[in-house]
Amino acid sequence: MMTYGLIGRPLGHSRSPALFADLFREEGLKDHRYEAFDLPEIASLADLLQQRPDIRGLNVTIPYKQAVIPLLDALDPTAAAVGAVNTIHIAEGRLTGHNTDVEGFRTTIAPYLKDLVPAGSGIKPRALVLGSGGASRAVAFVLREAGVRFRIVSRSRERGDLTWDLVDPTVVKVCPLIINTTPLGMAPDRDTLPDLPYEAIGPRHVLIDLVYEPERTRFLEEGELRGARTENGMAMLRAQAEAAWRIWKS
């Protein structure tokens, strides 16, 4: 049996096991399985791998995308540039970190980029990235690549450009793209949402939430009420999973 899986905490909301079960079934891989491994701390990874030598690859989610890096033997160039890992390839006892969130977010944002700024205006689009964790780093990487100017909102000025109390209506109005990379609104805490002046959001805005469970978070609902286009995290989940699978079977 060849095992792949997901490490993080908590994992009850994750759709990755079902997604990979479908993928393995489509490819006729009856000897492959995907499991969720809820680790109380990232140091538990070594014990997990010792106990389960059948594990060939792992996805990494909140809160370990950065904390896992010191436990790896190598990083691929993208993961090194991002400073976060969401996929681990295991071969001959060697752990190599990758970041397929980058490919996932590229897929998500591509349909919206051309509409954020009028053609020929010469103005670079602006974005707000809510949160400063591992997923935020992948989002920032893609935005830089696309030439989008952005500011990161965090609880600490040491981790972001703005603290939440500095995000006023003027900031929101000049940033037509807003990406939530925090777990706010994720099941089971469905009633939570980023603390923004939502009255400043309008039809020219695009709101992207990396949360996919539930499909419509309160963050997205507030945007929809004001005419904004919205996108949840399912496209990113699928694209990053497909990229991880290509790495694992290479």
GIJOJO-V952499 format. One record per residue. N is the residue number from 1. SS is DSSP state (alpha for helix, beta for strand, coil for the rest). PHI is phi in whole degrees, -180 to 180 (* if undefined). PSI is psi in degrees with one decimal (none if undefined). Layout:
BEGIN
n->{N	N}
ss->{SS	SS}
phi->{PHI	PHI}
psi->{PSI	PSI}
END
This chain:
BEGIN
n->{1	2	3	4	5	6	7	8	9	10	11	12	13	14	15	16	17	18	19	20	21	22	23	24	25	26	27	28	29	30	31	32	33	34	35	36	37	38	39	40	41	42	43	44	45	46	47	48	49	50	51	52	53	54	55	56	57	58	59	60	61	62	63	64	65	66	67	68	69	70	71	72	73	74	75	76	77	78	79	80	81	82	83	84	85	86	87	88	89	90	91	92	93	94	95	96	97	98	99	100	101	102	103	104	105	106	107	108	109	110	111	112	113	114	115	116	117	118	119	120	121	122	123	124	125	126	127	128	129	130	131	132	133	134	135	136	137	138	139	140	141	142	143	144	145	146	147	148	149	150	151	152	153	154	155	156	157	158	159	160	161	162	163	164	165	166	167	168	169	170	171	172	173	174	175	176	177	178	179	180	181	182	183	184	185	186	187	188	189	190	191	192	193	194	195	196	197	198	199	200	201	202	203	204	205	206	207	208	209	210	211	212	213	214	215	216	217	218	219	220	221	222	223	224	225	226	227	228	229	230	231	232	233	234	235	236	237	238	239	240	241	242	243	244	245	246	247	248	249	250}
ss->{coil	beta	beta	beta	beta	beta	beta	beta	coil	coil	coil	coil	coil	coil	coil	alpha	alpha	alpha	alpha	alpha	alpha	alpha	alpha	alpha	alpha	alpha	coil	coil	coil	coil	coil	beta	beta	beta	beta	beta	beta	beta	coil	coil	coil	alpha	alpha	alpha	alpha	alpha	alpha	alpha	alpha	alpha	alpha	coil	coil	coil	beta	beta	beta	beta	beta	beta	coil	coil	coil	coil	coil	coil	coil	coil	alpha	alpha	alpha	coil	coil	beta	beta	coil	alpha	alpha	alpha	alpha	alpha	alpha	coil	coil	coil	coil	beta	beta	beta	beta	beta	coil	coil	beta	beta	beta	beta	beta	coil	coil	alpha	alpha	alpha	alpha	alpha	alpha	alpha	alpha	alpha	alpha	alpha	alpha	alpha	coil	coil	coil	coil	coil	coil	coil	coil	coil	coil	coil	coil	beta	beta	beta	beta	beta	coil	coil	coil	alpha	alpha	alpha	alpha	alpha	alpha	alpha	alpha	alpha	alpha	alpha	alpha	alpha	coil	coil	beta	beta	beta	beta	beta	beta	coil	coil	coil	coil	coil	coil	coil	beta	beta	alpha	alpha	alpha	coil	coil	alpha	alpha	alpha	alpha	alpha	coil	coil	coil	beta	beta	beta	beta	coil	coil	coil	coil	coil	coil	coil	coil	coil	coil	coil	coil	coil	coil	coil	coil	coil	alpha	alpha	alpha	coil	coil	coil	coil	coil	beta	beta	beta	beta	coil	coil	coil	coil	coil	coil	coil	coil	alpha	alpha	alpha	alpha	alpha	alpha	alpha	alpha	coil	coil	coil	beta	beta	beta	coil	coil	alpha	alpha	alpha	alpha	alpha	alpha	alpha	alpha	alpha	alpha	alpha	alpha	alpha	alpha	alpha	coil	coil}
phi->{*	-106	-112	-126	-171	-129	-115	163	-170	-82	-125	-60	-86	-68	-99	-60	-57	-68	-63	-73	-60	-65	-63	-64	-66	-63	-93	68	-96	-72	-97	-113	-146	-133	-126	-98	-116	-79	-96	-67	-157	-67	-63	-72	-60	-60	-64	-59	-69	-70	-77	-126	-67	-79	-74	-108	-168	-138	-93	-127	-129	-51	-111	-111	-65	-99	-64	-75	-56	-63	-91	-97	-87	-162	-124	-77	-57	-67	-61	-65	-69	-74	83	-154	-127	-124	-143	-120	-100	-115	-146	53	77	-102	-105	-116	-91	-131	-129	-91	-60	-60	-64	-63	-74	-57	-62	-68	-85	-51	-67	-102	-58	-68	-95	-74	-135	-56	-58	77	-76	76	-91	-82	-65	-118	-141	-111	-108	-90	108	-133	-87	-63	-65	-59	-65	-67	-61	-61	-59	-68	-64	-60	-58	-87	77	-94	-78	-149	-130	-99	-102	-143	-70	-125	-67	-72	-109	-144	-88	-133	-91	-59	-70	-92	-86	-102	-56	-64	-61	-65	-65	-87	-119	-71	-114	-128	-118	-93	-108	-85	-84	-59	94	-74	-56	-91	-90	-68	-87	-88	-160	-59	-84	-127	-81	-64	-65	-87	-86	-145	-61	-82	-87	-121	-112	-118	-115	-74	-70	-123	-134	-79	-67	-117	-78	-64	-57	-69	-62	-63	-67	-61	-59	-106	89	-74	-81	-135	-149	-93	-89	-67	-62	-67	-57	-66	-66	-70	-67	-64	-68	-63	-64	-63	-66	-65	-96	-75}
psi->{133.1	122.4	138.0	166.1	-173.1	132.1	144.1	-166.8	127.9	164.6	4.7	-25.5	-12.9	136.7	1.5	-43.9	-43.0	-38.3	-46.6	-31.3	-41.8	-42.3	-46.5	-37.6	-41.9	-33.0	3.2	30.2	82.1	-18.8	15.9	142.5	161.6	127.6	155.6	126.1	100.6	105.4	128.4	-25.4	156.7	-24.8	-18.6	-10.3	-41.8	-43.4	-41.4	-47.1	-31.1	-39.5	-24.8	75.1	-8.4	-9.1	125.2	-16.3	152.9	142.1	155.0	130.9	-171.4	133.4	31.5	9.0	-28.3	-37.8	-24.3	-20.1	-45.6	-15.6	-2.3	158.1	-25.7	160.0	142.1	164.6	-38.5	-45.7	-38.8	-40.6	-38.3	-38.6	25.4	150.9	132.9	0.0	132.0	126.9	128.4	119.2	124.7	40.8	2.8	131.1	118.9	127.9	138.9	164.8	98.4	-3.8	-31.7	-50.3	-36.8	-43.3	-32.1	-44.7	-40.7	-44.3	-20.5	-44.3	-16.4	-21.1	-45.3	-18.5	-7.1	-27.9	136.0	137.8	136.7	4.0	-23.8	1.1	131.8	135.9	153.7	149.5	154.4	128.2	114.2	113.4	154.3	25.6	-160.3	-40.8	-36.8	-37.4	-39.0	-41.1	-45.5	-39.6	-46.4	-39.8	-42.6	-45.0	-37.0	-2.6	24.5	126.1	137.9	161.1	140.5	130.0	126.3	166.4	-21.0	136.6	-18.5	-22.5	-12.1	178.6	-29.5	144.9	162.8	-34.6	-14.7	-4.6	93.4	176.4	-35.2	-43.7	-44.6	-39.8	-34.8	0.1	90.6	-12.8	123.5	123.6	122.2	114.9	4.1	166.5	6.3	127.6	-9.8	139.8	137.0	-0.1	59.9	-20.0	-2.8	155.3	155.8	143.6	91.8	157.3	83.9	-19.3	-16.8	-5.3	140.2	-169.4	-21.9	-4.8	150.6	123.9	123.4	127.3	124.7	-12.5	138.3	-3.5	102.1	167.1	-34.6	100.2	167.2	-33.4	-47.9	-37.9	-41.1	-38.6	-44.2	-38.5	-26.3	13.6	4.6	151.5	144.4	155.6	131.4	-171.5	6.9	-41.5	-39.8	-42.4	-48.3	-44.8	-41.1	-32.7	-42.6	-37.7	-38.7	-42.5	-37.9	-38.1	-46.3	-33.9	3.7	none}
END
